[in-house]
C-alpha cells in the first residue's frame, strides 16, 4: 500500500493520500479513461462554445472596424468625453475578443483531446480561462464609475490621462489577480469503479488557508456586479427624471 501511495503522488494525480481504516484502497492496475462523457456530448459542447466564440469574435472585431472607420470623420472626437469613451470602448471589446480567440479554443481542445489535464499545463489553461473575464468585469467597473459620477448633480469627468491609467490598472490587476485561483486548481484522480479512473478539474482544498472561492469570487465577481447594477440603476433614474423635466 505504501508503494501505491508513492506512485500516485509522483504521478501528480492527487494532492495527498493517507491510508487509514476508512480509506478505500486504490487499484494500481485500474485503467485510465479520458472524460467518461460520450463523444456526442463533447461534440455538442464544443459546437456551442465554438459558435459562441465565433459570434463574440466577429462582433467585437466589428466594433474595432467601426471605430477605425469613424476615427477621421467625427469632428467631436477631440473632446475629453469622446477620448475617454474611445478608451473604454476599445478596452472592453479587446478583453472579450481575446476571451473568444484564446480561452474558448483552449477549452475546446481540453474537452476534445487528452491534453492539459494536470500539472502546470493545466494551470496555464485555467489561468487563461480566468484572466479575460476578470479584465472584462474590471472594465465594466471603471466605466460604470465614470458614468455614475458624470450624471450626479455636480458632474465629474476624469481626465484623459487618468482614464488611461485606470485602464492600464484594469489589465495589470487582471493579470495578477487571476494567478491566485488558477494555481490552486489541478487534475485530481477520480475512481469511477474498481477498474477505471479518470482525472477531473478540482480546486485543492488545502492550497490556501482560506478557500479561494470565499475570497476571489465575491471580491472579483459578486461585489463588482452589485456595484455595476447599482450605478446603472442610478443612471436610469437620472435619465428618466431629466426626460420628464
C-alpha positions in Angstrom: 0.0 0.0 0.0 2.9 2.4 0.7 4.2 1.8 -2.8 0.8 2.6 -4.3 0.7 5.8 -2.3 4.2 6.9 -3.5 3.4 6.1 -7.2 0.2 8.1 -7.0 1.8 11.2 -5.6 4.7 11.0 -8.0 2.3 10.8 -10.9 0.7 14.1 -9.9 -2.8 12.7 -9.7 -3.5 13.6 -6.1 -2.5 16.3 -3.7 -2.4 14.0 -0.7 -3.1 10.4 0.1 -3.1 8.8 3.5 -4.2 5.3 4.4 -6.3 4.5 7.4 -9.2 2.2 8.3 -11.7 4.3 6.3 -9.6 4.8 3.2 -10.5 2.9 0.0 -7.5 1.1 -1.4 -6.7 2.2 -4.9 -6.3 -0.4 -7.6 -2.9 0.1 -9.1 -4.0 -1.8 -12.2 -7.0 0.4 -12.9 -7.3 1.8 -16.4 -7.4 5.5 -17.2 -10.4 6.9 -19.1 -10.3 10.4 -20.6 -13.6 12.2 -19.8 -16.3 9.5 -19.5 -18.8 11.7 -21.2 -19.9 10.4 -24.6 -18.5 11.6 -27.8 -21.8 13.2 -28.8 -22.0 15.2 -25.6 -18.4 16.5 -26.1 -19.1 17.5 -29.7 -22.3 19.3 -28.8 -20.5 21.2 -26.1 -17.6 22.1 -28.4 -20.1 23.3 -31.1 -21.8 25.6 -28.6 -18.6 27.0 -27.4 -17.3 27.5 -31.0 -20.5 29.2 -32.1 -20.4 31.5 -29.0 -16.7 32.3 -29.6 -17.2 33.0 -33.3 -20.1 35.3 -32.7 -18.2 37.1 -30.0 -15.1 37.4 -32.0 -16.9 38.8 -35.1 -19.0 41.2 -33.0 -16.0 42.7 -31.2 -14.0 42.8 -34.4 -16.8 44.9 -36.0 -16.6 47.4 -33.1 -12.9 48.0 -33.8 -13.6 48.2 -37.5 -16.3 50.8 -36.8 -14.0 52.9 -34.6 -11.3 52.7 -37.2 -13.6 53.9 -40.0 -15.2 56.7 -37.9 -11.9 58.0 -36.4 -11.1 60.5 -39.1 -14.7 61.5 -39.9 -16.0 62.5 -36.5 -15.1 66.2 -35.6 -16.1 65.9 -31.9 -13.6 63.1 -31.2 -11.2 65.7 -29.8 -13.4 66.4 -26.8 -12.3 64.8 -23.5 -15.6 62.9 -23.2 -15.1 61.3 -26.6 -11.4 60.5 -25.9 -12.4 58.8 -22.7 -15.2 56.9 -24.4 -12.9 55.6 -27.1 -10.6 54.2 -24.5 -13.4 52.4 -22.7 -14.9 51.1 -25.9 -11.6 49.8 -27.1 -10.6 48.1 -23.8 -13.8 46.3 -23.2 -14.1 44.7 -26.6 -10.4 43.8 -26.6 -10.8 41.6 -23.4 -13.9 40.0 -24.9 -12.2 39.4 -28.2 -9.2 37.8 -26.6 -11.5 35.6 -24.5 -13.1 34.3 -27.7 -9.8 33.9 -29.5 -7.8 32.3 -26.7 -9.8 31.0 -23.8 -12.6 29.2 -25.7 -10.3 27.4 -28.2 -8.2 26.2 -25.3 -11.3 24.9 -23.5 -12.5 23.1 -26.6 -9.1 21.4 -27.0 -9.1 20.4 -23.4 -12.6 18.8 -23.8 -11.8 17.0 -27.1 -8.2 15.8 -26.5 -6.3 14.3 -23.6 -4.0 17.3 -23.1 -3.7 19.9 -20.4 -5.2 17.6 -17.8 -2.8 18.1 -14.9 0.3 20.0 -13.8 1.4 23.4 -14.9 0.0 23.0 -18.4 -3.5 22.6 -16.8 -2.9 25.7 -14.6 -1.9 27.8 -17.6 -5.1 26.9 -19.4 -7.1 27.6 -16.2 -5.3 31.0 -16.0 -6.4 32.0 -19.5 -10.0 30.9 -18.5 -9.9 33.4 -15.6 -7.9 36.3 -16.9 -10.2 37.8 -19.7 -13.5 37.6 -17.7 -11.7 39.3 -14.8 -10.5 42.1 -17.1 -13.9 42.5 -18.6 -15.6 42.9 -15.2 -12.9 45.4 -14.2 -13.6 47.3 -17.4 -17.2 47.5 -16.6 -16.5 48.7 -13.0 -14.4 51.7 -14.2 -16.8 52.5 -17.0 -19.8 52.4 -14.6 -17.9 54.6 -12.1 -17.4 57.4 -14.6 -21.0 57.1 -15.9 -22.2 57.4 -12.3 -20.1 60.5 -11.5 -20.9 62.2 -14.7 -24.7 62.1 -14.0 -24.6 63.5 -10.4 -25.8 67.0 -9.6 -22.1 68.1 -9.6 -20.9 66.1 -12.5 -17.3 64.9 -12.7 -15.4 63.5 -15.7 -11.9 62.1 -15.4 -9.1 63.5 -17.4 -7.8 61.5 -20.4 -4.5 60.6 -18.6 -6.5 59.4 -15.5 -8.7 57.2 -17.7 -5.7 55.7 -19.4 -4.0 55.0 -16.1 -7.2 53.3 -14.8 -7.4 51.1 -17.9 -3.8 50.1 -17.5 -4.5 49.2 -13.9 -7.5 47.2 -15.0 -5.3 45.0 -17.2 -2.4 44.7 -14.8 -4.8 43.8 -11.9 -6.5 41.2 -14.1 -3.1 39.7 -15.0 -2.1 39.5 -11.3 -5.4 38.5 -9.6 -6.0 35.6 -12.0 -2.9 33.9 -10.8 -4.2 33.2 -7.3 -7.2 31.0 -8.2 -5.6 29.3 -11.2 -2.6 27.9 -9.3 -4.9 26.2 -6.8 -6.5 24.0 -9.4 -5.2 20.7 -10.7 -6.2 17.5 -12.3 -7.3 15.1 -9.5 -7.8 11.4 -9.8 -11.4 10.2 -9.5 -12.1 6.5 -9.3 -15.1 5.6 -11.4 -15.2 2.0 -10.2 -12.7 -0.7 -9.1 -11.2 -1.0 -12.6 -11.3 2.5 -14.1 -10.5 6.1 -13.1 -10.3 9.5 -14.7 -8.8 12.9 -13.9 -11.1 15.8 -13.1 -10.6 19.5 -12.6 -10.7 20.3 -8.9 -9.7 23.0 -6.5 -7.1 22.0 -3.9 -8.9 22.5 -0.6 -5.7 22.9 1.4 -3.8 25.0 -1.1 -4.7 28.3 0.7 -5.5 28.7 4.4 -8.9 30.1 3.3 -10.8 28.8 0.3 -10.2 30.8 -2.9 -14.0 30.7 -3.6 -14.6 32.6 -0.3 -12.3 35.4 -1.3 -11.7 35.6 -5.1 -15.3 35.1 -6.4 -17.0 37.6 -4.0 -14.4 40.3 -4.5 -13.9 39.8 -8.2 -17.5 39.0 -9.3 -20.2 39.4 -6.7 -19.2 42.9 -5.3 -18.4 44.4 -8.8 -21.7 43.0 -10.1 -23.6 44.7 -7.2 -21.7 48.0 -7.9 -22.4 47.9 -11.6 -26.1 47.1 -11.1 -26.4 50.0 -8.6 -24.7 52.6 -10.8 -26.8 51.6 -13.8 -30.0 51.8 -11.8 -28.9 55.3 -10.6 -28.1 56.2 -14.2 -31.6 55.1 -15.4 -33.3 57.1 -12.7 -31.3 60.2 -13.6 -32.1 59.9 -17.3 -35.8 59.2 -16.5 -36.1 62.2 -14.2 -34.3 64.5 -16.7 -36.5 63.2 -19.5 -39.7 64.0 -17.5 -38.4 67.6 -16.9 
